[in-house]
């Protein structure tokens, strides 16, 4: 499959990919946390995009294409694993090792479950903006909507997350849990 790729294709891909690398990695790690290895998701997404790179008409939308590819990879993995348990003890151990505080790890566990209850558009918007660090403008381009729509999704997503976190009776604020979650991804 990769044998048909030319050096010029690889070079062109890297020229377009390099500026978005950090944001893409952060998004993949936030999206995959607890479901699939973040590094595997990144590598699989890059490879799939590289193979299809010449078919992408608008190279300005490379990041959007890669994020959609990553989302599809996760959906396929979840579809294959739908009969397995939703929570993994190894996930909790990873959290505790990264944050070194079981209480914060538990808050992140609840945050993760609450994020999963949001609509797909709100979930993606929260992950892109709050966790991955994209600007509102960048999120609007990735999601193909107006900046106002992104702001609305963020507002509704945060509101829903706060309500869900309050139901879980967690004492930490949503913003503090989101910032800790974002900080452990790198």
JOLIN-V885820 format. One record per backbone hydrogen bond with DSSP energy under -1.0 kcal/mol. CO is the residue of the C=O (numbers start at 1). NH is the residue of the N-H. If there is no record, write none. Layout:
# JOLIN-V885820
co | nh
CO | NH
CO | NH
This chain:
# JOLIN-V885820
co | nh
2 | 5
6 | 10
7 | 11
8 | 12
9 | 13
10 | 14
11 | 15
12 | 16
13 | 17
14 | 18
17 | 20
20 | 24
21 | 25
22 | 26
23 | 27
24 | 28
25 | 29
26 | 30
27 | 31
28 | 32
29 | 33
32 | 35
32 | 36
37 | 41
38 | 42
39 | 43
40 | 44
41 | 45
42 | 46
43 | 47
44 | 48
45 | 49
46 | 50
47 | 51
48 | 52
52 | 55
53 | 56
58 | 61
59 | 62
61 | 65
62 | 66
63 | 67
64 | 68
65 | 69
66 | 70
67 | 71
68 | 72
69 | 73
70 | 74
71 | 75
72 | 76
73 | 77
74 | 78
75 | 79
76 | 80
77 | 81
81 | 84
88 | 92
89 | 93
90 | 94
91 | 95
92 | 96
93 | 97
94 | 98
95 | 99
96 | 100
101 | 105
102 | 106
103 | 107
104 | 108
105 | 109
106 | 110
107 | 111
108 | 112
109 | 113
110 | 114
111 | 115
112 | 116
114 | 117
115 | 118
119 | 123
120 | 124
121 | 125
122 | 126
123 | 127
124 | 128
125 | 129
126 | 130
126 | 131
127 | 132
128 | 134
135 | 139
136 | 140
137 | 141
138 | 142
139 | 143
140 | 144
140 | 145
146 | 150
147 | 151
148 | 152
149 | 153
150 | 154
151 | 155
152 | 156
153 | 157
154 | 158
155 | 159
156 | 160
157 | 161
158 | 162
159 | 163
160 | 164
161 | 165
162 | 166
163 | 167
164 | 168
165 | 170
166 | 169
173 | 177
174 | 178
175 | 179
176 | 180
177 | 181
178 | 182
179 | 183
180 | 184
